[in-house]
Each structure stands twice: as structure tokens, then as C-alpha cells.
Amino acid sequence: MEKATFGAGCFWGVEVAFANIPGVTETAVGYEGGHLQAPSYKDVCTDGTGHAEVVELDFDPEKVSYEQLLDAFFSLHDPTQLNRQGPDWGTQYRSAVFYHSEAQKATAAAKIAELTQAGKFAPKKIVTKVEPAQTFWRAEEYHQRYLEKRGLASCHI
């Protein structure tokens, strides 16, 4: 098993999408990449903690590759929007890949280069940050599987 962590805007819909990928065995939403220890949702929403809303997942690389997860990540949000996704804005909604190994870092950088070269988002530029994984702060329990608990398959974005 391996871990992967992605920030793609509001974490509710992103969690649902990743949870539905065969080979992903566990998901959790939380906060990562900032300076505040043990942040709450209220803290992160101030846009002053530096944290992004993220989904951390466990996956079986024999069933789904990290590159396939990156493909899903780049299809789940607009990686050209700086610090926002749709109507949600602030650094907590930034597009970010938090890598857990040098191999993940290299694969993420190669994927961004591939998408850029192919003009996938042209004329816009991909602004996704590729950062080392830091402490993952699990979000409050009511955020976990938020949409699933409410019988929803996706959110507004």
C-alpha cells in the first residue's frame, strides 16, 4: 500500500471521486501544507493558516498506479485556477500534489510537463504546486465522507 495526497479545491467532491477508483482502499479529508498545528475547519477557512483542503488516500499500486491517480486529479478540478475552484477562493482551495516519495514527485512533475506540452489547458498555465507531504491534519468527523452521508454523489463544482 502507498499513500497519495491531493488538494483540488473543496475536499468533499474530490474525496468521493477518489474513493470510487478501484485500488483506492481508504480516503480521508483534512488539511496540509500550512503552519498552524492541529487546525480546525474554521481556522483553515480564515485563509491564514497556509493549509490546503486535501484528500489523503491509501492505494494498492498493483491495482491503480500513481499516474492514474494523477490523471484523475487533473480531471477533477481546474489546475489553472490560482487559489480557487469555481466559487470557492482562498489558498485553502489551491491545486496541490503533496508527494510521499521522490518517485511521486518525479511522476507529478512529468505529468504536469506532459499536460503542458499537449496543450491540455492552453492557453492557460497549470499552477498546481508539487510539495513534499507534511503533517496531514484529519478534518473533523462531519467532513469525512460528507457527501456520501447525505446521499449525494457530487457537489456544485
LUMLOKE-993400 format. One line per field, with one value per residue (C-alpha): residue number from 1; residue in three letters; chain; y, z, x. Coordinates in steps of 0.25 Angstrom, whole numbers. Layout:
REM residues N
seq <- c(NUM_...)
type <- c(ALA_...)
mol <- c(A_...)
yy <- c(Y_...)
zz <- c(Z_...)
xx <- c(X_...)
//
This chain:
REM residues 157
seq <- c(1_2_3_4_5_6_7_8_9_10_11_12_13_14_15_16_17_18_19_20_21_22_23_24_25_26_27_28_29_30_31_32_33_34_35_36_37_38_39_40_41_42_43_44_45_46_47_48_49_50_51_52_53_54_55_56_57_58_59_60_61_62_63_64_65_66_67_68_69_70_71_72_73_74_75_76_77_78_79_80_81_82_83_84_85_86_87_88_89_90_91_92_93_94_95_96_97_98_99_100_101_102_103_104_105_106_107_108_109_110_111_112_113_114_115_116_117_118_119_120_121_122_123_124_125_126_127_128_129_130_131_132_133_134_135_136_137_138_139_140_141_142_143_144_145_146_147_148_149_150_151_152_153_154_155_156_157)
type <- c(MET_GLU_LYS_ALA_THR_PHE_GLY_ALA_GLY_CYS_PHE_TRP_GLY_VAL_GLU_VAL_ALA_PHE_ALA_ASN_ILE_PRO_GLY_VAL_THR_GLU_THR_ALA_VAL_GLY_TYR_GLU_GLY_GLY_HIS_LEU_GLN_ALA_PRO_SER_TYR_LYS_ASP_VAL_CYS_THR_ASP_GLY_THR_GLY_HIS_ALA_GLU_VAL_VAL_GLU_LEU_ASP_PHE_ASP_PRO_GLU_LYS_VAL_SER_TYR_GLU_GLN_LEU_LEU_ASP_ALA_PHE_PHE_SER_LEU_HIS_ASP_PRO_THR_GLN_LEU_ASN_ARG_GLN_GLY_PRO_ASP_TRP_GLY_THR_GLN_TYR_ARG_SER_ALA_VAL_PHE_TYR_HIS_SER_GLU_ALA_GLN_LYS_ALA_THR_ALA_ALA_ALA_LYS_ILE_ALA_GLU_LEU_THR_GLN_ALA_GLY_LYS_PHE_ALA_PRO_LYS_LYS_ILE_VAL_THR_LYS_VAL_GLU_PRO_ALA_GLN_THR_PHE_TRP_ARG_ALA_GLU_GLU_TYR_HIS_GLN_ARG_TYR_LEU_GLU_LYS_ARG_GLY_LEU_ALA_SER_CYS_HIS_ILE)
mol <- c(A_A_A_A_A_A_A_A_A_A_A_A_A_A_A_A_A_A_A_A_A_A_A_A_A_A_A_A_A_A_A_A_A_A_A_A_A_A_A_A_A_A_A_A_A_A_A_A_A_A_A_A_A_A_A_A_A_A_A_A_A_A_A_A_A_A_A_A_A_A_A_A_A_A_A_A_A_A_A_A_A_A_A_A_A_A_A_A_A_A_A_A_A_A_A_A_A_A_A_A_A_A_A_A_A_A_A_A_A_A_A_A_A_A_A_A_A_A_A_A_A_A_A_A_A_A_A_A_A_A_A_A_A_A_A_A_A_A_A_A_A_A_A_A_A_A_A_A_A_A_A_A_A_A_A_A_A)
yy <- c(0_14_28_40_54_63_77_81_91_87_73_67_64_61_50_43_43_37_27_21_18_3_1_12_6_17_32_43_58_68_80_80_90_101_106_104_92_84_93_93_95_109_112_108_116_129_127_130_116_113_99_94_85_71_57_47_33_19_11_-2_1_-13_-9_6_14_27_33_28_35_48_46_46_58_67_63_66_81_93_93_106_114_120_119_116_106_111_120_115_124_125_118_106_103_103_92_84_70_66_55_44_39_44_35_42_56_52_46_58_67_58_59_74_75_65_72_86_80_74_88_81_94_104_116_115_110_99_106_93_93_80_80_70_63_69_66_62_68_60_69_68_55_62_65_51_44_57_55_40_43_52_43_52_47_61_75_88_88)
zz <- c(0_-3_1_-8_-4_-13_-12_-23_-16_-7_-2_-1_-16_-18_-7_-14_-27_-22_-13_-25_-32_-32_-24_-14_-1_8_8_18_17_24_24_19_15_25_38_49_57_58_50_50_38_44_45_30_25_30_19_29_33_19_19_7_8_3_1_7_1_2_-11_-16_-27_-33_-36_-39_-42_-36_-51_-52_-39_-45_-57_-48_-40_-53_-58_-44_-44_-52_-49_-56_-45_-35_-20_-25_-31_-36_-26_-15_-13_-4_-2_4_-9_-17_-26_-20_-20_-7_-11_-1_-9_-19_-29_-27_-28_-42_-47_-43_-50_-62_-63_-62_-73_-82_-80_-83_-95_-100_-98_-90_-82_-93_-93_-78_-70_-59_-46_-38_-27_-25_-10_0_9_22_34_30_40_39_37_47_46_40_28_26_14_15_2_4_18_11_-1_-11_-22_-25_-21_-29_-36)
xx <- c(0_4_-1_-5_-9_-16_-22_-32_-42_-53_-50_-64_-66_-51_-52_-64_-57_-44_-52_-59_-46_-43_-30_-32_-35_-36_-39_-39_-41_-32_-22_-8_3_2_8_-3_-3_-16_-24_-39_-48_-51_-36_-34_-46_-39_-29_-18_-13_-6_-13_-20_-32_-27_-31_-21_-23_-17_-16_-11_-1_-3_-18_-16_-4_0_0_-15_-18_-11_-20_-32_-27_-25_-39_-46_-42_-37_-22_-20_-28_-19_-24_-39_-48_-61_-68_-58_-46_-34_-21_-28_-34_-21_-17_-6_1_7_17_21_33_43_37_23_30_36_23_15_25_25_10_10_20_12_-1_6_13_0_-7_-18_-21_-16_-15_-16_-4_-4_-2_-2_8_17_21_26_16_15_7_-7_-17_-30_-42_-54_-62_-74_-65_-62_-70_-78_-86_-88_-94_-104_-107_-100_-91_-84_-84_-86_-73)
//
